[in-house]
Amino acid sequence: MVNLRAVRPDDLPMLYQICLVTGAAGQDASRLHNDPDLIGHIYAAPYAVLEPAQALVAEDEQGVAGYLVGTFDTDRFAEQLEQHWWPALRERYADPTRKLTEADRARVESIMQPERNPADLVETYPAHIHMNLLPRLRGKGIGRALVQKWVVQARGAEVRGIHLGASAGNAGGIAFWQKVGFTPVKRTDRTAWFGMALA
């Protein structure tokens, strides 16, 4: 039995862990990082901390094994990050003598100078999400159920649309997002962007 519920503060360590072990196009990124928290600092934890009402987890008998986090307003969330999330992390990672891998350094760069989601995407689909599941939950309809639950909340908040970016090399993830109703709208060498209109 898998329970889908709102995130709690005590879920944060598992969000970091799940983000790490799914952080290489859906595969385990642990070997790429000396600092196991860096991916989670960007793609999971800030949502659970700053906008917990928009953060869901999937929990089975072994514990939390998946999450879907996001924001209804991408531009406003970027402002929240600048005020309440990035400053402490920028101070933490400012030490140039830290032993970082190439992947670590790329994540630190994202903290120091965050990339904004494409403006045209945000204009049409102002909300965005991130979702990751441990392998034991995949292929069981849990991802679809998380998306559907989040979409219901977004519609209730009169959100016009949702976007997301998937790793261009994650064929399984790209196929999944299309199956659950997202449309490909833009692609770069690194990212396949998708949108879902709600209005």
ABEGO torsion letter per residue (X at the ends): XBBBBBBBAAAAAAAAAAAAAAABGGBBAAAABABAAAAAAAAAAAAAAABAAABBBBBBAAEBABBBBBBABAAAAAAAAAAAAAAAAAAAAABAABBBBAAAAAAAAAAABBBBBBAAAAAABABBBBBBBBAAABGAGAAAAAAAAAAAAAAAAGBABBBBBBBAABAAAAAAAAAAGBBBABBBAABBBBBBBAX
